[in-house]
Every structure is written in C-alpha cells, then in structure tokens.
Amino acid sequence: MRNKTFAVLAISMLLASCAGAQKAAWKAAEKQLIFLHDNTMKHASGEKWFPRTLQGDSLKLVVSDDWTSGFFPGMLWMMYEKTGNSAWKEKAAFFTEKMHREPHNARSHDVGFKVYNSFGQAYRLTGEEKYKQAIIEGAKTLSTRFYPKVASIKSWDFRKWEFPVIIDNMMNLELLFAATRLSGDSSFYKLAVTHANTTMKNHFRNDYSSYHVISYDTATGEVLKRNTHQGYADSSAWARGQAWALYGFTMCYRETKDPAYLQLAENIAGYLLNHPRLPKDRVPYWDFDAPINASTPRDVSAAAIMASALWELGDYSKVNRTRFKNFAKNMAQTLYKSYQAPAGTAEGFLLLHSTGHLPANSEIDVPLIYADYYYLELLKRIGL
C-alpha cells in the first residue's frame, strides 16, 4: 500500500512539474514573439515584412516571395489559438494579408509552405471564406508544377538540374490534401499521392535515409541524378532533409491512411532515433555524415521538425507510440531549457543554433523562423 502511495505521489509530482514547464515555455515564447513582432514592425520597409533570421545582430526581413514568409503569420495564429487574445488575431490577420500574392505565385513549389502555414492556420481558426479560397487557389497554383511524365511536382526552376525534386517538397502536399477537403475536387489529392509515391520510390536509400535532390528526365521520367544541395555530400543524410521526410510521410498517412506511408515514416524514425551520431541531447548536427569537431554546428530546426512529426507519428504507431511521444516531450524540454534565446535577445527569435545552408556559408548557427514555427507547433501538439 505504501509503495502504491509513493508511486501515485511520484506521478503527481511529475505531472505538476510538466505543467509548470508547459506554462513557462509558452510564457517565454509569447514574450519573445511580442519582441519579434515589434522589431519587425519597426524595421519593415517596402515589401520586406517577414522575419527570417539574423544577419550579424540585425533582423533580416524578407519579401512574401521568400519560401520562409508564411511561418511568421502562422506563429501569430498559433499564439492567438493558445492565448485567445484578440490582439494576436489582429497581428496574424495583418501579416497574412501581406501574403496576398502568394496563392498565385507559381515560381516554385514553396507555395505550399507559404500559403498553408499562413492562410491554412487562418482558416483553421476563423473559418473565413477568404482564407479558404486562398488555400484552394494556392493548390491550383502548385498543381501547375506537376509533370505527368515525371509523376512529381517540380521544385526549382533554376540551378543545375533538368527537373529537380527535393525532399522538402513533401511538406507542400498538405496544401493539396486540404484543397480537396475544402473544394471537393479530388484532383489535388491524386496529385499529392502520385508525388508521394514517386518520392517514396526514388528518394530513399536502403537504410531509409533520404537524398536531398533527385533530378528527372522530363522525356522519360527516369532518374538522372541523386544529389545534395544543402547537405555535406550527395551520399550524406542532411539533417533537415531527414526531418522533412519524416514529417511529410507522417502527414501523408494522416491524410490517406495508406499503410505504406506509415511504414516508411516509422522506418525513417528508426533511422533517426537509432543513429550513432545523434548527440546526447538528440539535437542533430547539420548533417548526419559531416565530420564532427568542436565547431560543427547543430541544426535546431531539424530537431523541432523531427520532434513535432514524431509526436503525431506516435498517434498512429502501434508499436512505437511511447518511444515517439517521449522523444517529442523530451525534445520540447531540451529546446526550452538549452536552446531558447534569453528574453529580450536575438531580436525576438525563439530558438538559437539552427543551420540553413552550410555549403553556401549561409545561415550557420543562427535563429531561423521555421525552427520557431515548428517549435510552437510542437508545444501546441504535446499540450505544452
């Protein structure tokens, strides 16, 4: 009886401790987000309204055409959802309106990132028709980049590849799935599934790590090259790319219930969680195969994306639910305790120590807005 009492007491104390951490994490995030918003309003000029990172000690703002533009409005919407404070809703709506050109911008696959993380969050929380129509228009725009012969959506219109498809592109499929639900037009769903199946066939190695870029022959649909653009080497496992793969196929299972997607997501998770080069605190280095020394940068954005995906994957896994959920909860604590920017610093970004594009010597060991977005999503998903 005494042991049972002690066990109940221990569980109660643990729950109380978690509740305290939950409140503290959101309070700290809200304080920083206010700071980021105010600094953005102070420095915005012309078309540059969207925080992306720091350049030195200065806030770098980008135009809505930048692939990262939708994350900041999405964060504002999530903070409105958490607090119920209408001031956050007003801020979110203001910045979402600044995205008005993006549902029709067909210059890259990033219409999914831009539109669904902003207008998608807005529609989810308000149900307003204008946001619904923006999602559908964005999906129509994204669909124009689909090539039937390749059975994929083209990622970029530049660089050295004939028809490049990057693993990041899996994230844009959520926009297509949403558009089918909202419009009843199944063509968006079919395009998403076709792209996912092509990616599943060609992007993965035997160990379930992913290539970054696959280039296709537009005449035959055959694979021409398997490369990297942001990773250490063509044969390496770029950390954020692995996180995109995990998140993308978890989301595809949610939308389709195809067991092949669930199996692949669990295999990717196994590759990541069992990797011998994953550091003790589980925040990966920028590439799983890059040389490691005292100056090798981490990528907190990869950690946040991976943890958010694992929390959701835990909802679907019959075998690994506890493992995936525990990883996500522990990562949330790690990011809050060890990687969150001190209050009033970093121009208001939430997390430090992400890596954007190391081979180009760009955005190394800096805050990145998408790390903050998926961190807030992680906190929301696990109830922190």
Sequence and secondary structure as in RCSB ss.txt:
>XXXX:A:sequence
MRNKTFAVLAISMLLASCAGAQKAAWKAAEKQLIFLHDNTMKHASGEKWFPRTLQGDSLKLVVSDDWTSGFFPGM
LWMMYEKTGNSAWKEKAAFFTEKMHREPHNARSHDVGFKVYNSFGQAYRLTGEEKYKQAIIEGAKTLSTRFYPKV
ASIKSWDFRKWEFPVIIDNMMNLELLFAATRLSGDSSFYKLAVTHANTTMKNHFRNDYSSYHVISYDTATGEVLK
RNTHQGYADSSAWARGQAWALYGFTMCYRETKDPAYLQLAENIAGYLLNHPRLPKDRVPYWDFDAPINASTPRDV
SAAAIMASALWELGDYSKVNRTRFKNFAKNMAQTLYKSYQAPAGTAEGFLLLHSTGHLPANSEIDVPLIYADYYY
LELLKRIGL
>XXXX:A:secstr
 HHHHHHHHHHHHHHHHHHHHHHHHHHHHHHHHHHHHHHHHHH BTTB EEEEEETTEEEEE TTSTTTTHHHHH
HHHHHHHH  HHHHHHHHHHHHTTTTGGG  SSTTHHHHHIIIIIHHHHHH  HHHHHHHHHHHHHHHTTEETTT
TEE   SSSS SSEEEGGGGGGHHHHHHHHHHH  THHHHHHHHHHHHHHHHSB TTS B SEEEE TTT  EEE
EE SSSSSTTS BHHHHHHHHHHHHHHHHHH  HHHHHHHHHHHHHHHT TTS TTS  BSBTTS   TT  B H
HHHHHHHHHHHHHHHH SSSHHHHHHHHHHHHHHIIIIIB  TT GGG SB  EEEEGGGTEEEEE BHHHHHHH
HHHHHHHT 
